[in-house]
Amino acid sequence: MTAERVEMIRERLTNCLQPTELDIVDESAKHAGHAGAASGGGHFIVTIVASAFQDKTLIQRHRLVYDAVDDIMHREIHALSIQAKTPEES
């Protein structure tokens, strides 16, 4: 199931933000026994580089990422750590 979740996240971020770089790390196994893991949602680290982040604050960048995965938040994703940069920042 974890590979499927990573692919769901990758698909949504790619479709919405057209990143030039995208790395998704599934850290769900590190959180076994955690209250959030009981609900079935995974823990992920996303590193994304996209022109869509140009002239956006950190909060605005994170909102763009969360908007892209909104339909699977709290069901497939329990925690999401985000590093969002523009191509010039990478």
N, C-alpha and C positions, 0 to 999 in steps of 0.2 A: 504493500500500500504506500510506503514512503516514496518509492520511485514515481508512482502515479501522482502523488501530491506535488512533488518537485516539478513534474511535467505540467500540472495544472497551473502552478505559479508561473513557470516559465512562459507558458502560452499566453496567459493574461498580461503579464508584463511586456512581452514582446508585441502583442497586438496593440496595447494602449500606448506604450512609450517608445517603441522602436529603438531599443538600446543598441549601442555599438559594442558594449561588453555587458555580460550578465553571468553572475556566478551565484548559485544557490546551494547552501550547505544545510543538510538535514541533521540537526542535533537532537532529534527526538529521543534517541536512545539514552542520552545523557540525563534526561529528565524523567525516566521511568520512576513511577511512584509519586511523582509530583501531582498535585491536585488537578492541574490543567491536563495532564496526560491521561487522567482517568476518563475525561470526556472524549478522548480519541483524537484531539487536535494535536498537531505537530509543532515543533519548535524549529525555526529556520533562520538562517543568516543570509541576507540578500545583499550582494554588492552589485550595483547597477550604474552604468555610465550611459547617459542619454542627453541629447540636445534639448529635450523637453524641460530639463532642469535649469536651463540658462535663465539668469535673472530671477531665480526663485530662492526664497529663504529655505533654510533647513526644514522648517515645519511645512512649507508649501510642497517641498520635494517629497516628504514623507506622506503627505496627504495624497499626492498623485499616485504613489505606490499603493497605499491603502485603498484608494478608489479602484485601482485596477484589479485588486483581489477581493473586493468587498463581498462578492457573492459566496466566497468560500471561507471568509473569516469566521471564527468561532465554531466552525464545523470541521474544516480540514486544517485550519491554522489556529493554534493557541497563542503562540508568541512569534513575533517577527522582528528581527534586528535588521536595521536598514543602514547601508552606507550608499548614499546617492550623490553622484558627481556628474559634472558636465565633462565632455571630451577634453576640454582644456585643462581641467583639474586632475585628470587621471595620469 
